[in-house]
Each structure stands twice: as C-alpha cells, then as structure tokens.
Amino acid sequence: MDIRSVRHRGLLQLLENDNARFIRQDLVDRVRKILTVLTLSEDLDEFVANAPRGWRVHRLTGDRRTEWSVSVSGNWRITFEGTGVYIDRLNLEDYH
C-alpha cells in the first residue's frame, strides 16, 4: 500500500530517513513491524487478514469511523485512513 500523507513527525522521519529519534524508543521495533506489513500489503483487506491478532486491527467508530487503528503498546496506536491501496493521515497517537 502507498502512504500518501503522514501526520506524526516521528513516523515521517522514520519512513523518509530511517530516523526514529522522534518516536519513543520502547515503541520503535513494533512501529517498524507494523509499517513494514502495512506498506507490503497489496490492499487494506490483505493487511487486515494478515495482521497478527495482538495488533488488534479495527475500524474506529463515531466521528472517526473512516479511520483504522493498530495497537502498538499500551494506549499507543497507529491510526490511518485506508482507501483501497492508499494510506492517508498516518498517525502515532495515545488516543485513550
């Protein structure tokens, strides 16, 4: 899948420069794994089908129903809007 827009400065640096300086160090390995599987997937259906259960991939509800969530650690999630083969508004956030 192609990532078209990134909201989180640290994720952008990690994707563009392999620089994890702006991501908490205890989250970096898991974030790298999630981003790798996300970008290597053909489409959103493949990502959801192949994601490990521990990632708890699910669509959000309410005013964020267009977004997906992937568990990183504790309250930390990678969120994004997925439309077919594109990822928009990729973010790393503590949303609880």
Sequence and secondary structure as in RCSB ss.txt:
>XXXX:A:sequence
MDIRSVRHRGLLQLLENDNARFIRQDLVDRVRKILTVLTLSEDLDEFVANAPRGWRVHRLTGDRRTEWSVSVSGN
WRITFEGTGVYIDRLNLEDYH
>XXXX:A:secstr
 EE  B  HHHHHHHHH   TTS TTTHHHHHHHHHHHHHSSSHHHHHHHS GGG  EE  GGGTTEEEEEEETT
EEEEEEEETTEEEEEEEEE  
